[in-house]
Amino acid sequence: MTPHNEAKKEDIADIVIMPGDQLRSKYIAENYLTDYKLVNQVRGMYAYTGNYKGKRVTVMASGMGIPSMGIYAYELYKIYDVKSIIRIGSCGGYLQEEKLLDIILATDVYSESNFAYTLNNDHCHFVEGDNELNCKISKVARDKGINLFKGTTVCLDCFDTYMTDVNKFLKRIPKEIKPLAAEMEAFALFYTAKMLNKKAACLMSVVDSRYIENVVTSEDREKGLNKMI
C-alpha cells in the first residue's frame, strides 16, 4: 500500500486501464467488467479489479495533469508490479478534419514540462509509447471498423483554452512536430514507463477542438466514450 493507494499488491492486475475521471472508472467497471471489486478509494481515486472476457484487469483513475498521472503510474509500475498501463482519456483536437468523439492513438508525445528533469535528471521532452500495445490497439480498431487518428500529441501543464495565446505555444514547439491533439497526462505516463522499463499507451476521444464551437458535455465525457473504451 502507498499513501495514495490502499489496494494490496495482489489486488492490482498486470494490466491497468486508466481514465482520468474517477466516475469514468466506476462506469467502466459497472458496464464492462465481471466479478469486479473496489480496491482503492483513497482521495476518491477509484480502482476496480475484475474480469473482461476472462482477462483480469484493473481500471483506475489517474486524476488530471502530469503530476497526478506521474504519482499513480510510478506507484503502479514500481510498487504494484503492473506491466502495462493504457490511458483512455479525452483530448482537444488540433486538426480541422477531426470531429467530436473521433479517437486518437498517441504514438508519441511532446511536452514542455520539466517532469523528466525533475524526476530523473533527464532533459527529455519527447517520448514514445509502446509499439506492441499500439499495434494491438490498432488491430482491434481495424477489426471493429473504428477509424483511428495516429501520431504525435502534445501534453500540457495547463488547459490550452486557458492559455493567453495558444498560437505562441504552437510556434514554440519544434517545427517537425505536427500535433494531432492536446491533453495533460500522457507524457508522465510514457516517460515513467520508459524509465521503469514498462509498457504504456494512450487512447483518447476528441471532446473539444480548435475548429469546432461545440464541446462534449461532462456527462458524455463520463459515459459517452464507449467506442474508445
N, C-alpha and C positions, 0 to 999 in steps of 0.2 A: 504494500500500500504506500501511497505518497500523500503529501498534504492536499493534492488536487484530485485524487482518485482512490476511493475506498475499496475498489474491487480487489479480490485476492488474485494472485498471479494466474491461477488456474481458471479464473472466471473470464479471462480475456482470450479470444480466439487468435489464431495466427494472422488472420485477415481482418482488418478493420475498415469498414465503410464509414466515411467521416463527413457528414454535413456540417455546416457551420451552426445552424439553428437547432437548439435543444428540442423544440417541438417537432421539427422535421425528423429528428432521431426517433422520437416517440412514434410518429406517424409511420415511419418505415418499419419499425418493429411490429406494430399492430397490424400492418397490412401486408407484409411480405415474409415475416419470419414465423416459424412454428416453434413451440416449446421454448419460447424466449423468457428470459427473466431480467429484471432491472438489476444491474451490478454496480452502478455508480450513480449517485445523485448529489455529490459534493458540489456546491456552488450552482446547483441546478443543471449541471452539465451531464445530462442523462446518457448512460451507456447501457445497452441491452445486448445480451448474447443469446443466440438461438440458432435455428437451422433454416437454411434456404436450399430447398431441393436436395436435402441430405448433406449439405456442406455447412459446417459450423462457422459462423461469422459473428463478429461484434459490430454493432452500429453505435458510434459515439460522436457526440457533438464536439466541435473544436472551439466554438465561440468565434468572435470577429477579430481579424487582424493578425499580423505576423507574430507579435509576442504571444498571443493566446495559442495559436497553432504551434508555435515553437515549443511551448511548455508541454502540451499534450502529446505531440508527435515524439518528442525526445523521451518522455516517460514511457510511452507505449513501446517504442523500439528498444530502449535501453533497459528498462526495468521489467516490462511485461513480455519481452522477447517476441514482440509482434514482427512478422516478416514483411508484410505489405500493408500499406495504407492507401486507400483510394478516396480522395476528396471528391465529394459530389456537392457542388455548390452553385452559386449564382455569379453572374458577371455582367459587366456593361459592354455592349457591342461596339467595336471600333470600325467595322466595315459596313458600307451602305447596303450591301446585299444581305446582311444578317437581319433576320426577323425575330420578334419576341418569341421566346421559348425554343429557338434554334439551339442546337447542342454543340459545344466546343470541347475539343480534347487538347489540352495544353501539352504539347510535346516538349517544350522548354519554356523557361520563364526568365525575364529580365526584371531587376529591381534596383532602384537607387538606394535601398535600405542598407545599413551597415550591419545587418543581422549576422552575416557570416564573419565579419571582422570582430564583432563583439563576442560572439560565441566561440570562435575558433581561430582568431587572429589571421583571418584569410580575407584578402581584398577580392572577394568574389561577388559579382553582381549578375551572373548569368549561370543557370544550372538546368540540366536536362532531367526529365522524368525517366522512368524505367521503360525501356523499349519492349521488354517482354509483356508487361502489363498493357502497354499501349496497343500492341499487336492483338492481344486477346480482346480488348475493348473494341478495337476496330472490326474484328471478325464478328463479334456479337452484333454490332451495329449493322454490318452488311447483311448478316443472316436475317435480321429483323426488318431490313429495308429502311433503316434510320440513317439519315444524312448527318455526317459529322464535318464540322469545320476543324481542321487540324493544323496546328502551328504554334508560333510563339505568342505568349501573352505577357502582359506587364503586371507586376504585383506592387501595389501602392501602400504607403503608410497612412494615407487618408483617402476618404471617399472622393473620387475625382470630380464629382459635380460640385463639391465644396471648394475646389481649388480656385484661387483668384484668377488664374489663367492657365487652363489645361493645355492650350496650344504651346505655351512656353515649355511645359514639361515634354510634350511630344517632339519639339525641336531639340531638346537637350539629349534625348536618348540616342544611342549610336545609330548612324544612318542605315546600317544593314539590318536593323531590327524593324520589322513591319508588323506591329502587334494586331492580333485579331480581336483582342478584348482586354479589359482590365478587371482585376479582382484584388484581394487583400491577404491571401493566405498561402498560395502555392509555393512561393519562394522559400518560406520557412520549412514547409513540408519537404520539398525536393532537396534542399540543402542538408537538412537533418538526416534524411535518408542516405544521401551521398556520404556524409561524414561517418555514419554508423554502418555503412555497407548493407543497407536495406533497400526495399523497393517502394516506389511511390508513383502515383498517377493522379491526374486532376481532370475531372469531367465536370462541365458547367453548363447551365442553361442561361441564355440571354434574358435578363429581366428588365433592362433598360438599354438605351442606345443613344449615341450622339446624333443619330439621324431620325429617331422616332420620338414623337412628343409623348405618347402614352408610355406607362410603365406597368409592370406586372404587380398586382396588389400583394400586400403582405400575406393574406390568406392563401393566394395562389402560389406564392413562394414556398409556403409551408406544405401545401397539399397538391399543387398543380404541376409538379415536376416529374410526373410518373414515367414519362418516356425516358428521361435521363436515368431515373432510379432503376 
